[in-house]
């Protein structure tokens, strides 16, 4: 019998490789240690202090012996595993585990405990390297059947003890032989998951902050003459008043040239001789690798790559893009781009315009992210024209590295950003996006417009999972997460203006007033179309003065039966019959004055041909002057050791509070040139406000009795082991019924009836009355084709029905008939759950047959669903009245239906190997329900999921 050390090595597990973001925002690569790492290990160990070596080996250990090096670089990747964190290809930390038995001796499976030990280079301690390694080595151990870690730590090694105790795993601690002995259960807990995600948020937010608030910027590729991309960015940096140090870099500069546009100029980053935080790269794609190497070797923290010629140009470009990301991350740098338009930060302490936008936006409280440079230009122009300011702007191009997810992490607790606007053409990690969007939307609005909705593929340059579910379903799931989903960039700006400048409405009741009866009626109709509750419009007549507007608006705002006000305005006709628009500033000031008296309700203006009014409202930043002697806003801290910003907490009721983007003392009143646009923006704000109030009580995932999670896992493992198809296996009906039964989901048995005599015997076993059904694929769930006979009370009726089916529809071997006991009458429904590559696990519900299949009347929720989610789900379909006593019918047992949905959600959430579940039909009776048919499909679970250890995406 061979000992563990004699076991043959397994294939190198490349799926364990991962890029991670560390606490300070830099990146590192985690990978398994191989036999080729001997020199790297020795070099790494030589750079570790004597104290750290002592803490690792409990004794002075100045150097590694040849035996040590062999031991630490030779692993079987099952019982002995070593991982290294690397930067620039060199080790900065290592972790290893060795499987042990109950006596602490080397062992193999089924032993499920391992001893774990870390070593972090002193220069990299405090960056969160050990915490990241613990997440990854724990995931590896679970994959290899290890359930517990044991570790011995010297009492003085407080940093290492803290790594273990802060991880959130269930643990035990004891003191033995002068050492602290720790035992960690590796099963993820709610606390360990919360710790992991909090660390992820802080690290990714910090990595974006390093890009948006650099202390110094080098523009690489700044031309010797005005014009060109690099020189334009350099000029824009200077014109914006960037507060940090700026450098120009161009390898073709003559030796005599020492400055460009008054900025110190150099031929390489190496020649600068001072730290550079951010490099803006504007050189041809073939020259980018040498630029990245120059930056990485001189500790540049991040790159904005404006250069084109990457994945947007086909296979060769995609390979070049992957290599760009790999090279940059190997040095610990993050990338915005390639093919990016640039970034902007309007904070007074930064004033960064590292973009091709010649006129940066004015400072504001809205963050804007786009993947398209052209759309970015259009949005910047539209926001500027309507007087809206931005806190920051990122146009990520091909977004090979930094994505909308990273920006959401940054904006979540950014004190300068109150509203988030996103233009997305693809979502690289949809499950993570939904999670982050839900958390962010709980404290500030997130408005999304998605391009490429119907193309069925990702835009050029974007390698992402492509969803199989309809665009409308994706929209519904994002709305469930609190995202305000709009269809056009115009609607994005319209909604953003309202949310940034006005409080959230407390409800859907809308007052309408103005000097045009017709425009008021158009607004009234638009409100009804959007599901709002408008009051009859108040016509002030065309003779109304600004004072009349102020008086009417103040009255509406004081009315407790009103949640929002839409003011309509058209030019009025003077005494001489000439159409006049009047002084827009006078009317704007009147509206601002009325709003200041009741600043807890949103006000919108719809105008026709009154540009002066729109301009006056756009120019207003507040209804009150700044406080005397107010100090300018301080810049955000840049030091990694600075105290983090307080984590925002969602309010139970956001209505009436000073709005998301409201300046101290008042609000900007948004103006719209069409009633439909204003009302659509208001309706989105109403729905978002309602969602904010609902999440104060988000519901819960109930704990049901009779769930055999362990037995289900074992059955799934056996089924996958038997399956010959690596893509998965569909369970036989009996196996599907058994698996569902382990979660308390009873499926009525069906017995095959290949002959009339077999049908009679089956019916006798089940008990009359019975149903005779065909199960052929082309007839399944198609009662309209006559493949179902119900309420067969005896043998004679059964034989007659059998003969009719076979004479009408085909031979028994074609029809595959079955017999099933009759169940109480009710409403036929369908319940499904599936894993979609674009959005993750989705729970679906609808009425069986034409309503769901023909009309698409199906409701979807993300898994895991709460009791509140499923209650809303069954009530949200258009045919829901059929469940609640429509036209005198008996209401069905919706409580039983909700429980079934929750059990299916729990089943899919517990077992990622279950990729599809279909229950059809589910007959819901006035008391109870019956599941008459079920299908279950399994496939190997992905190696890593969103619940796994932190890792950056790789495309």
N, C-alpha and C positions, 0 to 999 in steps of 0.2 A: 504493500500500500504506500502510495506516494504522499509525502507531506505537502502542505500548501506551497512551500517554496519550490517543490519539484514540479508543480503543475505547469502544463504548457501555457504559453502566453496566448491571449486571445487577439483577435483582429483589433487594430487601433481604432478606438471609438471616436471618430471625427465629429460625431454629433455632440460631444462634450465640449468642443471648442466654442468659445463665446467672447464677444467684445462687451465690456461692461463700462459703465460710467461710475467713476469714483466720487467720493464725497466732495472733493474740491472742483469737480466738473471736468477733470481730465479723464482719459480713457486708458484701459489696460486690456490685454488679451489674456483670457484664461484658457489653458489647454492641458491635455495630459502630458506628463513627463515621459520621454522616450529614452532609449539607449544612446541616442545621438546627443544628449544634453549634458554629457559628463563635463566638458569644459565650461559650459555655462554655469553648471551647478558649483563647480570649484570657484569660478570667478565671483559668483554671487556670495558664496560663503565667506570669501576673503573680505568682502565689503560690509559684513555684519559685525557689529561691535562685540567685544568680549562679554559684555553684560547680557546681550541678547542671546549669545551662544550659551551662556550659563543657564539662562532661563529655559532654553530649549532642552539641554542635555543634563541639567541639574549638577553640573560639574564643569570645571574649566575644559574647554574643547577647542583649542586654537585652530586646528585644521582637520579636514576630513581625510581619512585613510582611503586607500584604493578599495578596500572592502566596503567602506561606507558609501563611496561613490557608486560602486556597482549596485549595492542594495537600494540606494535612493533613485536609481535610474532604470532599474529592471522591475517591471510590474506585470502581473497577469491581467490587470484591469477587471478583476473580479474580487479576489480576496485581498489583493494588495494594489492600491491605487495611489498615484501621486499626481497632483495638479500644480501647475505653476502659473503665476501672474507675470506677464512680461510687458515691458515697454521698450520700444526700439529693438526688439528681438532678444533682450537680456532679461534674466529673472530679476524680479523685485520682491517676490514672496513665493513660498511653497506651502503645500499642505499635503498630508498623506494619511491614509488609514490602513490598518492591518486588521483583518478579521480575527477575532479571538473567540475561544470557548468560555464556558462558565468559570474555568480556572485561570483565565487570562492568558492561555497559551495559543499559539497560532492555530488556526482552524479553517475549515472550508464549510460551505453550506451543508446542512441547514443551520449552522450557527448564525445568529442574527445580530451579533454585537461586534463592534470594531473599535480599536483604539485610534484616536486621531491626534495629530500634532501639527503645529504651525510654526513657520519662521518667516518674519517680515524684515526686510532690510531697513535699517534705522532711518535712512533718508526718506522712506516712504511710509513710516508709521504715522498714524493719525489721518490717513487718507481714506480709511474705510476698506483697505485691501483685504484684511482678514475677515471682515464681515461678509464681503462678496464671496470670498473663497469658501466660507462656511456654508453659504447658501448652495453653492455649486457642488461641493463635496457631499453635502447631505442629500441632494437630489441624485447624485451618482450612487450613493450608498443605498437609497431606497430602490433604485432601479436594479441593484444587484442583490436585493433581498435582505439588506441590513436595516434593522429597525431602531438600533440604539447606538450612540457613541459614548465612549468612555474617554476621559482626558485627565491627566495629572498635571497640575500647575503649581508652581511655587507660590506661596502666599504673597510674596513681594511683587509678583508679576500681575499687577492690578489691571493692566491694559488687556491682557489675554483673558483674565477672568471676566472682565466686562464684556468682551466679545461674546462669550458663551451665555452669560446671564441676560444680556440685552437682546438675544436672538428671538426670544418669545417661545421657544420650545418648552415643553414640560420637562422639568429637570429635578435631579436630586443632588445634594452636595454633602460631602463628608470630609473629615480631616484625618488622614492616615499617613503615618511615617513621615511627618513633616511636610506633607504636600496636600493641597486641596484636590480631592477627587470628585469629578463631576460626571454625572450620567444624564444624557439628553435623549429623550424620545424623539425620533425624527419625523413622526407623523405631524404634518402641518396643523397648526392650531389657528384660531381666529387671531390670536395675538401675534403669532409668528408671521402670518400673512399681512397684518396691519403694519408690523415693524418693517417688513420687506418693502411694502408699497410706500411707506413714509420715507424710507431711505432712497427709494427710486425717485420719488418726487423731488426731494432735496437735491440729489445729485444731478438729475436732468435739468432742473431749474437753474442750478448753478452753472451748468455747462452752457446754457443759453445766455445767462447773465454775463459770462465771460466774453461772449461774442457781441452782445449789445452794449456793454459798458466797459470797453477796453481802456486801459491807461495809455496805450500807444497803438498807432496804426501804421503799417507799411503798405503802400500801393505798389505792387510789383507788376511792372509792365507800363509804367507811366512814360509816355512818349516824350521825346526831346522837343517836339513842337506841339503847339496847341491842337486839340482835337484828338480823336481816338478814345477808346473806352477807358484805358487807364488814366490818361490825363484828365478826362471828364470827371471821373470819380475823385481824383485829387482836387480838382477845382471845386466840386460840390462839398467835399469835406471842409475846405477852407471857407467857402461862402456860408456854410451852416454855423461856423464859429465853434468847431470841435474843440473841446477843452483839453484834450490830451496831446501827446507828442505825435507828430506826423512826419513820415519819411517817404521819399520816393526812391524806388529801386528799378534799375534798368541795366542789364548787363552790357548793353551797347553804348552806355554813356562814355564820352571821351574823358580822359583822366582830368582834364581841366574843368569839367563841369562838376560843380559841388552843390548846386541847388536847382530846383525847378519850382517856379511860382513862389519863390522865397522859402521853399521847404528843403531841408538837407537831403541831398541825393547821393545814392550809393549804387555800386554795381552788383551787390548781393546783400542778403540779410546778414551774412557773416561780417561784412565790412561795417555795419552800423555800430557794433560794439556796445550797444545798450539793449535792454530787454524790449522785445516787441510782443505785444499781446495778441494782435489781430493782423493778419495779412490778407489784403484784397488782391486776388490773383487775376490778372487780365493779360495773359500771354497765350499764344497758340497752344492747342491741346498737347501737341507733341513735346512742348517744353515744360508742361506742368510737373511731370515727375521730378525733374531736377530742382524745380522751385520748392516742391513739397519737401524734398530731402534737405534743402538748404534751411527751410523753416523749422523742420523737425529737429535737426541737429543743433539748432540755436534756440530751442525752448519756446517757440511761438505757440500760443495756446489754441488758436483756431484759425480757420480759413473761410473766406467768402470767395468762391470760385465763379467768376463771371464767364470764363472761357466756355465756348461751345465745342461741339465735336464729340459728344459722348453718346449715351444710350439713345438719344433722339435720332441718331444716324445709323441705327442698325446693329447687327451682331458685333462687328468690330468695335463700335463705340460702346456697346454694353460691356464688353470685356475690358476696355480702357477705363470705364467708370468703376467697375468692380475693383480694379487694381488701384485706382485713385483712393477709394475708401479704405482698402486694406493698408495702403502705404501710410495714409494720414493717421489712421487709428493705431498703427504700430508705433507711432511717435506720441500717442496720447492726445492727438488733436481731433477736433470735430470740424465738420464741413457743412457750410450752407452752399448748395449747388450740387453739381456744376450747372452751367447754363442759367445762372441766377441773375436776377435784376438788382439785388442788393438789399441792404438793411438800413433802417432809420431808427434813431432813438431821440425823442425830442426833450428828454429830461434836462432841466436847466444845468445840471452838473455834468452833462455828457455832450448834448447837441451833436449827435453823430449822424451824418448823411453819407454812408458808404454805399451809395447806390447811383443809378443813372438818372434818377429823378432830379431835374434841375431846380425845382422849387419844393423844398421839403414842406410837409404839412405843419400847421401851427400846433403848438402843444395842446393836448386834449387828454381825454380819459378813455379812449377807445384803442384797442389793439387790433391790427389788421394783418392777416396772413394770407398769402396767395401762392399758388404754385406756378401761375402764368405771369410772365413779365408784362404782357400786353394788358391783361386784366388788371394787374397791379397799377399800371399807368392810368387806366380808365377809372378805377376806384379812387385813386389819389386825387385825380382831377375832379370827380364828382363830389367827393367829400369837401375838397377845398372850395368849390363853387358854392356849396351850401353852408359854408361857415363852420364845418365840423373839424375838430382837431384830433390828433392821434397821439397816443403815448409811445407807441412803437409800431414798426412796420417790417415785415420779413417777406421777401419774395424768393422762394427756395428753388425755383427752376425744377430740375430733375429730382430734387430732394432725395439724393442718394444716401444721405446720412441724417441730418437734422430734418425733422418732419413736423407736421401739425401736432402730433402727440407731444413732442418736446416743447413746442411753444405753449401748448395748453398747460404743461407742467409749470412753466415759468409764469404765465399770466394768472394761474390759480391763486397765488398769494402775492402777486405784484401789487403793491399799494398804489401804483400810478395808473393801473388799468381797471376800469369798472365794467366795460363791455367788450366782448370778444367777437370779431368778425372773421370768418374763414371762407376763402374760396378754395375748394378742393377738387382736383380732377381724379384723384385716387386716394385710397386710404390703405396704407401699408400694413397696419395691424388693427383691423376693425374692432376686435374684441377689446383691445386696450383703449382704442379711441372712445368707444362707447362708455367704458368705465371712467376714463378721465373726464369726458364731457359731462357725465352725470354728476361727478363730484364738483366740477367747476360750475355747472349750471345751478347748483344749490346755493352759490354765493354771488354769482354774476351771470348775466345773460350770455349765451353762446349762440350766435347766429351763423348758419352754414348754408352756402349755396354750392351745389355739386355739379360740376361739368362732366361730360362724357357719361351721362346717365343711361343712355340707350344704345351705346355702341357695342356693348358686350365684351369690351376689352379695355385694357388700360391705355392711357395716352402714351405716345412714344416717349421712352425714357423712364417709364414708371413700371417696374416689375413688382406686381402685387397680386394677391389672391383676387380672383374675379368671382363675384357673388352669382349664385344661380337663382336667387329669388328676385321678384319684380322690384322695380324702382319704388313703387308705392309701398311695398312692404318694408324696404330699407328706411323710407321716410317715417313710417309708423314706428319702427323700432327706435330710431333716433329721437323721435318725439317722446317716446316712453322714457328715454334717458334725459329729458328736459331740454333737448336741443331745439332751437327755433329753426325749422327747415324751410327755406324759401327757394324759389325756382329761378330767379334771375339776379344779376348783380344790381339792377335797379332796386329790387325789393330788399336786397341786402343793405343798401345804403338807406332806404326808407325806414326799415326796422331799426337799424343802428342809430339813426338820428333821434328817433322817438325814445329808445331805451337809454341813450346816453344823456338825454336832456330832460326827461320827464319821469315822475314817479310811476310805479306800477299801478295799474287800475285795480280796485278792490273787487270788481265784478264786471258783468257785461252790459250794464245799463248806461246808455249813451244819450246825452243831450245834444241837440243840433240847433244852432242859431246862426243867423246871417242876414244879409241884405238881398238875397235872391231866393225866392220860393222854389224855383226850378232846381237850382243847385242844392238846396236843402233836401228836396225830394230824391235827387240822385244819391245823395249821401245816405238818406234813410233806406233806400233800396239796397245800397251796398252793405249797410249794416245787417239787414235781414239775410242777405246772401252769405255773409260771413258768420252767421249764427249769433250775432249780437242782439241786444234788446233795446232798440232805439225808441226814444220818445218822439212824438210828432214834432217836426221842425218848427222852430219859432222864427217867423218872418219879420225882420226889423224894417223891411221895405228899403227901396233904393235911396230913400232920403236919410237913412241912418247916418249919424255922425260918429266919430271915434268915441265920443262920450256915451252915445247910445250902446255901442258895442261893449264898452267897459261895464256899464250898468247891467246889461243882460248877462254878460259872462260872469260877473260877480254873483248874480242871483243864482245862476245855474250851479256854480261851484259850491254855494252854500246849501244847496238842496241835497238832503240826505238820500233821496231816491235816485241820485245821479252818481255814476262812477267815473265818467270821463266826458269831456266836452269837445265837439268838433265845431269850429267856427268857419263859416263859409263867407267869402267876400268876393264881390265882383266890382268893376268900375261903376261909378254912379253917374247919372246924367245931370248936368248942371242946369241952371235956369235958362241958359241960352240954347239948350238942346244938345250941347257938345258933351261927348263922353269923357269923363274925367276919372283918373285913378286917385286923385288926391295926393296928399303927402303921406307916403308909406310909413315914414318915421312916426307921424302922429298916431296912426292906427296901431302900429307896433307897440308904441309906448303905452297906449290905452290898454292893450291886451296884457302887456307885462304887468301893468299896475293892478289889474284885476286878478291876475294869477298870483301875485305876491300876497294878496289878502287871503288866499286859500291854497297854499302850495302843496296840498296832499293829493290832488287829482290831476291826471294828465290832460293837457290841452293841445289840440292840433288845429292847424289852419289849412283850409282848402281855398285856393285862390284861382281866379281865372284872369289872365292878362293883367296881373298886378305885380310886376317884377319889382317895383320899388318896395312893396310890402315884404316880399320874400327876402330882398337884400337887407332890409332893415332888421328883420327877425334873425337872419343869418349872422349879421354883425354883432348882435347882442350876445354877450357872454354871461351876464348875470343881471338880476333885478336889483342888486344892492352893490354899492361900491365896496372895494376891499377895505378891510379894517385898517385904520391909520397905523402906519409904522409896521405893517406886516412884513415879516422877513421872507426873502425868497426861499423857495423849496430847496432843501438840502439834497445833494446827490445821494444816490443809493450807495450803500457800503460795497466795496469791492473785495475786501479781504475775506478769504475763506473762513477766517476765525471770527468774523463779525457775527453778532447775534442775529439769528434768522428772524425774518419778519413774522409777526404773529399769524398763525394759521386762521384764515377766515372761517367763521361759523355761519351756517345758514340760519336765516331768520324764519320763525314759524309763519310769519305773515309779512311779506314785503310791501304790501299795499300801503300807500300813504307815507312811507318813510321817504326822506330825501333821496331822490331817484338815483339809479346807479351812477350816472355821470353828472349829477347836479352840482354846480359850483356852490360854494358857500354863499347862502343868502338867496338863491333862486335858481331858475331853470331857463334853458333856451327853448323857445317854442318852435317846433318844426313846422315847416310850410310845405305843402304839396300842390302840384299843378292839376291834380285830378282827385276826385272824391274816392274812386276805387283804390288808388294807391294809399291814401291816408287811412282808409278804413281797414285795408288789409294789414297795414302795419299795426294799427290799434288792436285788431283781432289777435294777432300774434302775441302782443303784449298781454292781452287778457288771458289767453291760454297759458302763457308762461307764468303769469301771476297765480293762476289757479294751480298749476303744477307745483310752484313754490310752496303754496299753502298745504297741498296734499302731502308733500314729502315730510312735513312735520310728523305725520303718522304714516310711514311708508308701508306698513303691513309687516307680516312676519312669515317665515317659512315654518309651518307647523311640524311638530314631531308626531308621526303616526306610529301606532303599534303594529306589530305584524310585519315589520320590514326586516328581511334577512339579507343585509348588505354583503356579509361575508360569503354566504351561500351563492348569491348572485355572481359575485366576483369569480368564485371557483367555477361555476357553470360557464361563464363567459370565457374563462381561460381554457377550459376543455374544448369548447366549441371552436375557438380560434386555432387551437392546436390541431384539431381534426381537419380544419378547412384547408383545401389545397390552393385556393385563390388568395394571393397576397392582398388583393384589393378588398377582401372581406367575404362574408358568408351570410346568407339569409337562413335564419333558423327554420327548421321544420315546424309545422303548426303545433305539435305537442311540446316541442322544446320552447317555443315562444310562449305558450300558455304557462309552462312551468316557470320560466324566468319572470314573467309578469306577475305570476302568483306570489313570488317571493316579495313583491312590493304591494301586496294586498289588492292586486288588480285581477279580478276573476273573469276569465274568458269562457263563455259557454262552449262546451265541447261540440264538435261536429264529427259525424261518423260517415265514412265513405260508403257510397251506395252504387257500386259498379253494375249491379243487377237489381231487378225488382225484388227478388227474394232477399238480397242483402239489405235493401232499403227497409223491408218489413222487419227483419231481425233488428236493425238499428233502431227503428221506431219503438219496437217492443222494449228494448233496453232503456231508451230515454223516457218513454211514456208519452201517450197521446195527450193533446194534439201536437203535431209536429209541422215543420216546414221542410219542403224539398227545394234545394237550390242548386243551380249550376255554379261551378267555380272555374270554368274555363276563362282565361285572361280576357277574351273579347266580350264575355258576358258578365264578368264579375262586377258587382255593385251596379248592375243595370236592370233594375226591375221593370223598366219601361220596355225592355225587349222580351219580356215574358219568361225570363229564366228563373222565376221564383213562384212557388205555390205555397200558400199559407193556410193555417188552421185546418190541416188534414186530420180529421177526428178518428179515423180508423183505417184498417188495412185496405178496404175496398177503395176509399178515396185516395189513399196513397198510391195504389197500383194504377188507378185511373190517371192521376196526375203524372206518374212516371211515364206512362204510355204517351200522354199528350206532349210532354217535353221532348221525348226522343223522336216522335213523329214530326214535330214542328221544327226543332232546332238542330237535330243531329244525333249521331250515335252516342251511347254512354261514354265511350272512351274519349270522345271529343268534348263532351259536356262536363265530365268529371263531377257528377252529381253527389251531393252530400245531404244528410238528414240532420236536423237540429230541432231541439225542443222549442216550442213556442214560448214567448216571454210576454209580459204585460205590454199592452199598447202604449205608445208614447210618441215622442218626436225623435226622428232619426237624425243623429249628429255624427260628426267625424272629429276625432282628436288625433293630432300628429305631432311628432317632435323629430327634428332633423338637425344635423350638424352642417351648417353652410360655411364654406371656406371664407366667405366674405364677412360674416357677422357672428359666427359661432353657433351655439345651440339655440334653437328657436322652437317655441311651443305654439302650435296653431290649433284653431277651433273654428268650426262652422257647421251649418246644417248640411246633412248628406245630400248628394245628388246635385241638381241644377243650381241651387243657391251658391254653393262653394265652387263647383266645377265650371259652370257656365258664366255665372255673374261675378265670380271672384269675391264673394261675400265671406271673407275669412279674416279672423282677427289673430294677431301674432303678439307674442310676448317673449322677451329674453329669458333664458334659463340661468339661474334659478328664479322661478316666479314666486311671488308672495301671495298670501290670501287676498290681499287687495288687488293685486295684478289680475288674478283669474276672475275675481268678481266683476271687475271692469271689462275683462276680455269677453265674457259671455254676453254682456249687455251692450257691447259696442258694435256687433254686427247689425246690418240693416234688418235682417229677419228675426232679430231677438224677440219681438212681440209674440212670435209663435211659442216661445218658452214660457210666457207669462200670462196665458189665458186670452189669447187674441180671439175676438169675436165669440166669446162665450165658452171657449174650450177650457179644459182644466189646466191650471198651471202645473208645470212639471217640477221635479225635485232638483232645483238648481244647487242646493247644498251638496247633494251627492255628486253632481257634475263638477262642482268646484273641487271637491276632494279628489276626484279622478284626475283632473288636470294637475293638481299639486303632486299626486303620487307619480304621474308620468314625468313631471319636471324633476322630481327628486331622483327618479331612476336614471334619467339621462345625465343629470348633474353628478351623481355618484360614480358613474361608469362611462368615461369618455370613449370606451370602445363601442358603445351603442351609438351608431351613426344615424339610425332611422327607426322610428316606431310609428306604426299606423294602426289605429283602432277604428274600424268601420264595418258596419254601423254600430254606433252606441245609442241604444234606444233608451231615452230618458222618460220614465213614466211619472205619474203624479207621486208615486212613492218608490224610490230606488231607481236603478238603471241596470241595463244589461249590455255587456260587451259581446257582440256576436262574431266579430272577426278581428284577427290581430296578425300583424307582420312585424318582425324585428330583424334588423340587419346589423351585423357586427363588422368591425374592421380594427386592425391594430391601432392602439392609441398613439397619437403623436408623441415623439420623444420628449418634447417640451411644449408646454401650454402657457397661457397667460398667468396661470397659477404657479408656474415653475420659477426657478431663480431668475433674477434680473439679467437681461441680455439685450444688446442692441440688435435690431433686425439686420439680416444679411440677405441680399437679393441676388 
